[in-house]
Amino acid sequence: MTVSVELARRGGLYAEYFNNAFLNGVPAMARVDNIMNLRWNEGLLTKEASDFVSIHWYGKILAPLTEDFTFILRGDDGFKFYFDNQLLIDRWDSCCDDMLLTLRLV
């Protein structure tokens, strides 16, 4: 069994950056990201890589109100979106189109 514990912090989602496209191995770096809008063609994403990088963001979102929120996801070379440990979008083998997902957050 493996147990992983991270301290929840205000201001973003915990991110693990990998120097490969498959989330394999030990992360090259970790940080809290308050914006998940990366430009893959504007320099290095980790200390070593600008392409073929994968990122695993996770954390909690505190909704200010109980209402519908729309998440807009755009990925180059694929992405997956989990919410409450449920896979809601699986576009891992797809490229370059927007996905809109509306969820009721309480």
SEROGU-775817 format. One record per residue (C-alpha): residue number from 1; residue in three letters; y, z negated, x negated. Coordinates in nm, 3 decimals. Layout:
# SEROGU-775817
ATOM / NUM / ALA / Y / Z / X;
...
//
This chain:
# SEROGU-775817
ATOM / 1 / MET / 0.000 / 0.000 / 0.000;
ATOM / 2 / THR / 0.352 / 0.078 / -0.117;
ATOM / 3 / VAL / 0.655 / -0.110 / 0.010;
ATOM / 4 / SER / 1.008 / 0.011 / -0.043;
ATOM / 5 / VAL / 1.312 / -0.200 / 0.041;
ATOM / 6 / GLU / 1.674 / -0.088 / 0.028;
ATOM / 7 / LEU / 1.985 / -0.286 / 0.115;
ATOM / 8 / ALA / 2.171 / -0.129 / 0.407;
ATOM / 9 / ARG / 2.532 / -0.058 / 0.318;
ATOM / 10 / ARG / 2.820 / 0.062 / 0.526;
ATOM / 11 / GLY / 2.966 / 0.397 / 0.449;
ATOM / 12 / GLY / 2.679 / 0.641 / 0.436;
ATOM / 13 / LEU / 2.312 / 0.717 / 0.405;
ATOM / 14 / TYR / 2.098 / 0.632 / 0.106;
ATOM / 15 / ALA / 2.012 / 0.950 / -0.083;
ATOM / 16 / GLU / 1.741 / 1.028 / -0.337;
ATOM / 17 / TYR / 1.794 / 1.350 / -0.534;
ATOM / 18 / PHE / 1.495 / 1.529 / -0.689;
ATOM / 19 / ASN / 1.497 / 1.796 / -0.962;
ATOM / 20 / ASN / 1.252 / 2.007 / -0.762;
ATOM / 21 / ALA / 1.244 / 2.170 / -0.420;
ATOM / 22 / PHE / 0.962 / 1.954 / -0.281;
ATOM / 23 / LEU / 1.077 / 1.587 / -0.299;
ATOM / 24 / ASN / 0.808 / 1.533 / -0.564;
ATOM / 25 / GLY / 0.794 / 1.260 / -0.825;
ATOM / 26 / VAL / 1.057 / 1.010 / -0.922;
ATOM / 27 / PRO / 1.412 / 1.079 / -0.799;
ATOM / 28 / ALA / 1.651 / 1.205 / -1.066;
ATOM / 29 / MET / 1.925 / 0.994 / -0.909;
ATOM / 30 / ALA / 2.002 / 0.782 / -0.605;
ATOM / 31 / ARG / 2.329 / 0.695 / -0.433;
ATOM / 32 / VAL / 2.492 / 0.634 / -0.096;
ATOM / 33 / ASP / 2.641 / 0.954 / 0.050;
ATOM / 34 / ASN / 2.902 / 0.928 / 0.322;
ATOM / 35 / ILE / 2.921 / 1.307 / 0.356;
ATOM / 36 / MET / 2.616 / 1.531 / 0.359;
ATOM / 37 / ASN / 2.793 / 1.861 / 0.298;
ATOM / 38 / LEU / 2.690 / 1.992 / -0.041;
ATOM / 39 / ARG / 2.789 / 2.325 / -0.193;
ATOM / 40 / TRP / 2.485 / 2.444 / -0.386;
ATOM / 41 / ASN / 2.684 / 2.704 / -0.578;
ATOM / 42 / GLU / 2.953 / 2.468 / -0.712;
ATOM / 43 / GLY / 2.793 / 2.308 / -1.015;
ATOM / 44 / LEU / 2.523 / 2.052 / -1.076;
ATOM / 45 / LEU / 2.378 / 1.844 / -0.793;
ATOM / 46 / THR / 2.195 / 1.614 / -1.035;
ATOM / 47 / LYS / 2.261 / 1.569 / -1.406;
ATOM / 48 / GLU / 2.014 / 1.848 / -1.481;
ATOM / 49 / ALA / 1.998 / 2.088 / -1.185;
ATOM / 50 / SER / 2.215 / 2.296 / -0.956;
ATOM / 51 / ASP / 1.938 / 2.475 / -0.767;
ATOM / 52 / PHE / 1.583 / 2.395 / -0.658;
ATOM / 53 / VAL / 1.702 / 2.041 / -0.581;
ATOM / 54 / SER / 1.578 / 1.844 / -0.281;
ATOM / 55 / ILE / 1.742 / 1.541 / -0.122;
ATOM / 56 / HIS / 1.597 / 1.272 / 0.102;
ATOM / 57 / TRP / 1.866 / 1.093 / 0.303;
ATOM / 58 / TYR / 1.775 / 0.791 / 0.508;
ATOM / 59 / GLY / 1.937 / 0.493 / 0.668;
ATOM / 60 / LYS / 2.074 / 0.371 / 0.996;
ATOM / 61 / ILE / 2.351 / 0.512 / 1.212;
ATOM / 62 / LEU / 2.556 / 0.267 / 1.415;
ATOM / 63 / ALA / 2.700 / 0.439 / 1.720;
ATOM / 64 / PRO / 3.040 / 0.307 / 1.830;
ATOM / 65 / LEU / 2.954 / 0.384 / 2.193;
ATOM / 66 / THR / 2.647 / 0.468 / 2.396;
ATOM / 67 / GLU / 2.688 / 0.840 / 2.441;
ATOM / 68 / ASP / 2.555 / 1.175 / 2.329;
ATOM / 69 / PHE / 2.616 / 1.273 / 1.967;
ATOM / 70 / THR / 2.556 / 1.621 / 1.829;
ATOM / 71 / PHE / 2.410 / 1.663 / 1.483;
ATOM / 72 / ILE / 2.468 / 2.003 / 1.324;
ATOM / 73 / LEU / 2.220 / 2.093 / 1.052;
ATOM / 74 / ARG / 2.246 / 2.392 / 0.824;
ATOM / 75 / GLY / 2.000 / 2.437 / 0.544;
ATOM / 76 / ASP / 1.935 / 2.687 / 0.273;
ATOM / 77 / ASP / 1.565 / 2.711 / 0.199;
ATOM / 78 / GLY / 1.466 / 2.469 / 0.471;
ATOM / 79 / PHE / 1.500 / 2.116 / 0.604;
ATOM / 80 / LYS / 1.336 / 1.855 / 0.824;
ATOM / 81 / PHE / 1.514 / 1.607 / 1.052;
ATOM / 82 / TYR / 1.353 / 1.280 / 1.153;
ATOM / 83 / PHE / 1.505 / 1.033 / 1.398;
ATOM / 84 / ASP / 1.339 / 0.699 / 1.474;
ATOM / 85 / ASN / 1.046 / 0.816 / 1.259;
ATOM / 86 / GLN / 0.992 / 1.118 / 1.483;
ATOM / 87 / LEU / 1.006 / 1.470 / 1.342;
ATOM / 88 / LEU / 1.256 / 1.649 / 1.568;
ATOM / 89 / ILE / 1.329 / 1.960 / 1.359;
ATOM / 90 / ASP / 1.091 / 2.123 / 1.114;
ATOM / 91 / ARG / 1.255 / 2.420 / 0.945;
ATOM / 92 / TRP / 1.102 / 2.363 / 0.602;
ATOM / 93 / ASP / 0.994 / 2.725 / 0.562;
ATOM / 94 / SER / 1.305 / 2.878 / 0.722;
ATOM / 95 / CYS / 1.640 / 2.973 / 0.581;
ATOM / 96 / CYS / 2.001 / 2.970 / 0.657;
ATOM / 97 / ASP / 2.059 / 2.918 / 1.029;
ATOM / 98 / ASP / 2.232 / 2.636 / 1.216;
ATOM / 99 / MET / 2.043 / 2.389 / 1.430;
ATOM / 100 / LEU / 2.222 / 2.181 / 1.691;
ATOM / 101 / LEU / 2.059 / 1.862 / 1.811;
ATOM / 102 / THR / 2.212 / 1.628 / 2.070;
ATOM / 103 / LEU / 2.082 / 1.272 / 2.082;
ATOM / 104 / ARG / 2.187 / 0.972 / 2.291;
ATOM / 105 / LEU / 2.269 / 0.689 / 2.054;
ATOM / 106 / VAL / 2.295 / 0.334 / 2.179;
//
